[in-house]
Amino acid sequence: MNNKEFTSELAKRLGCTIKETSDQMTSFLSELTQNLQEGNSLTIQGFGTFEVRKKSERISINPTTRQRMLVPPKLVLTYRPSVLLKDKIK
């Protein structure tokens, strides 16, 4: 299912126009992105938790040349599904 199909289906279920639904989704994703950029985690009940975590620096080895490289620390986005969602998928 692509974004257009998802928006269309959601609009039908909510009884809104596709434009209104698209605007609401854009607003939601914008707010989600802004909170994650600020370093906050976001929990959606029944769906899961989005969180920004810091990966520490590590040493990586190039398999071809066997050269060791230092990979700097970085921030990564993680998602942990809720127990409810895991049960529904099983």
C-alpha positions in Angstrom: 0.0 0.0 0.0 1.5 3.3 -1.0 0.9 6.8 0.6 -1.9 7.7 -1.8 -3.8 4.5 -1.2 -3.4 4.8 2.5 -4.6 8.4 2.6 -7.6 7.5 0.4 -8.6 4.6 2.7 -8.1 6.6 5.9 -10.3 9.4 4.4 -13.1 6.9 3.7 -12.9 5.6 7.3 -12.8 9.1 8.9 -15.5 10.5 6.6 -13.2 13.4 5.5 -11.9 14.5 2.2 -8.6 13.2 0.9 -7.2 16.8 1.1 -8.2 17.2 4.8 -6.8 13.7 5.6 -3.5 14.5 3.7 -3.2 17.8 5.6 -3.7 16.0 9.0 -1.2 13.4 8.1 1.4 16.0 7.1 0.7 17.9 10.3 1.1 14.7 12.4 4.4 13.7 10.7 5.7 17.3 11.0 5.0 17.3 14.8 6.5 13.8 15.1 9.7 14.9 13.3 10.0 18.0 15.3 9.8 16.1 18.6 12.3 13.6 17.5 14.7 16.3 16.4 14.5 17.8 19.9 15.5 14.4 21.4 12.1 13.5 22.8 10.6 10.0 22.5 7.1 9.6 21.3 4.8 6.8 22.4 1.6 6.0 20.5 -0.7 3.8 22.6 -1.4 0.5 20.9 1.2 1.2 18.2 4.7 1.7 19.7 7.5 4.0 20.7 9.7 6.1 18.5 13.0 7.2 20.1 16.3 8.8 19.1 19.3 6.9 20.5 23.0 7.6 20.4 25.2 4.9 19.0 28.7 5.0 20.4 31.8 5.1 18.3 33.3 1.8 17.2 36.0 0.3 15.2 35.1 -1.2 11.8 37.3 -3.4 9.6 37.2 -3.2 5.8 36.9 -6.9 4.8 38.9 -6.4 1.6 41.9 -4.4 2.8 41.7 -5.4 6.5 42.1 -1.7 7.3 40.7 -0.6 10.6 38.6 2.6 10.7 37.0 4.5 13.5 33.3 5.0 13.0 32.2 8.2 14.8 29.2 8.3 17.2 25.8 9.1 15.6 22.1 9.4 16.4 19.7 6.8 15.1 16.0 6.5 15.1 14.5 3.4 16.8 11.0 2.0 16.8 9.7 -0.5 19.4 6.3 -1.9 18.6 3.7 -2.2 21.4 2.7 -5.5 22.9 -0.8 -5.0 21.4 0.5 -4.5 17.9 2.8 -7.6 18.2 -0.2 -9.7 19.3 -2.3 -8.5 16.4 0.4 -9.3 13.9 0.9 -12.9 15.2 
